[in-house]
Amino acid sequence: MSTSDTISRTVSVRATDSVRSASRVRHIDELSDEAQQQFYELVESGARSVTTESGAFVDGEIIVFTSYYRIEFS
């Protein structure tokens, strides 16, 4: 993958009790190994990640793990 194919963005996750019907929903096992690792680190630390591979997550999507988690880009 060339450098121009990679987009760096800030991503965070937060637990949520609600899922909008228009939201994309994926289970943790549907993520790539790299995306799963990044997700686990974000959930565990509660921090934001300053880089993410383009396409690893979609802004506003819900990841189902031990709870529902909303992905947010800023």
C-alpha positions as CSV (number, residue, x, y, z in Angstrom):
1,M,0.0,0.0,0.0
2,S,1.4,3.4,-1.0
3,T,1.6,6.2,1.5
4,S,-1.1,8.0,-0.5
5,D,-3.6,5.2,0.2
6,T,-3.3,5.6,4.0
7,I,-5.4,8.2,5.8
8,S,-4.5,9.2,9.3
9,R,-7.5,10.3,11.5
10,T,-8.3,10.5,15.1
11,V,-10.7,7.8,16.2
12,S,-12.3,7.1,19.6
13,V,-14.9,4.6,20.9
14,R,-17.5,5.1,23.5
15,A,-20.1,2.8,25.0
16,T,-23.6,3.4,23.9
17,D,-27.0,2.1,24.9
18,S,-28.8,3.1,21.7
19,V,-28.3,2.0,18.1
20,R,-29.9,4.1,15.4
21,S,-31.5,2.0,12.7
22,A,-29.3,3.7,10.0
23,S,-26.1,2.8,11.9
24,R,-23.7,0.3,10.5
25,V,-23.3,-2.6,13.0
26,R,-20.5,-5.1,13.0
27,H,-19.5,-7.7,15.5
28,I,-15.9,-7.7,16.8
29,D,-15.0,-10.8,14.9
30,E,-15.9,-9.1,11.6
31,L,-12.9,-6.7,12.0
32,S,-9.5,-7.3,10.7
33,D,-6.8,-8.5,13.2
34,E,-5.3,-5.0,13.2
35,A,-8.6,-3.2,13.7
36,Q,-9.5,-5.6,16.5
37,Q,-6.2,-4.8,18.3
38,Q,-6.8,-1.1,17.9
39,F,-10.4,-1.5,19.1
40,Y,-9.3,-3.4,22.2
41,E,-6.6,-0.8,23.0
42,L,-9.1,2.0,22.7
43,V,-11.7,0.3,24.9
44,E,-9.1,-0.6,27.5
45,S,-7.4,2.8,27.7
46,G,-10.3,5.0,27.0
47,A,-7.9,7.1,24.9
48,R,-8.0,8.2,21.3
49,S,-5.9,6.9,18.6
50,V,-4.3,9.4,16.3
51,T,-4.0,7.1,13.4
52,T,-6.1,4.5,11.8
53,E,-5.9,2.7,8.5
54,S,-8.4,4.0,6.0
55,G,-11.4,1.7,5.9
56,A,-10.7,0.0,9.3
57,F,-13.7,1.8,10.9
58,V,-16.6,3.9,9.7
59,D,-17.6,7.1,11.5
60,G,-20.7,6.4,13.6
61,E,-20.7,2.7,13.2
62,I,-21.5,0.4,16.1
63,I,-19.1,-2.4,17.2
64,V,-20.7,-5.2,19.2
65,F,-18.2,-6.5,21.8
66,T,-19.1,-6.9,25.5
67,S,-21.5,-3.9,24.9
68,Y,-22.3,-1.7,22.0
69,Y,-19.5,0.8,21.1
70,R,-19.8,3.7,18.8
71,I,-16.9,4.7,16.6
72,E,-16.3,8.4,16.3
73,F,-13.8,10.4,14.2
74,S,-12.7,13.9,14.9
